[in-house]
Amino acid sequence: MFNNLNAEMARRKMSMKALAEATGISYESMKNKMSGVTEFKRSEMIQVKKEFPDCSLDYLFATEELKV
C-alpha cells in the first residue's frame, strides 16, 4: 500500500520486522498497517519517519501516485 515507504525500506535493505523493532510497533501491527488493514497513528508515522530522515511524511505515506 505504501509504495514509497516500501521502496525506501528496500533501498536500505530494511525488513518490515526491523522497522517494527526500530519504531516500537509490534510486527503484527506493522503488517496490518503496511497492508492497509489498520491505519498508522500520527505518532507511529513520526517514529517511522525518524528511520528515514531524508524523506518527508507526505512522501513515505503517499498511497497513490500521480497519473499524468
Secondary structure, DSSP 4 states (H G I P E B T S, - for coil): --HHHHHHHHHTT--HHHHHHHHT--HHHHHHHHHTSSPPPHHHHHHHHHT-TTS-HHHHT--SPPP-
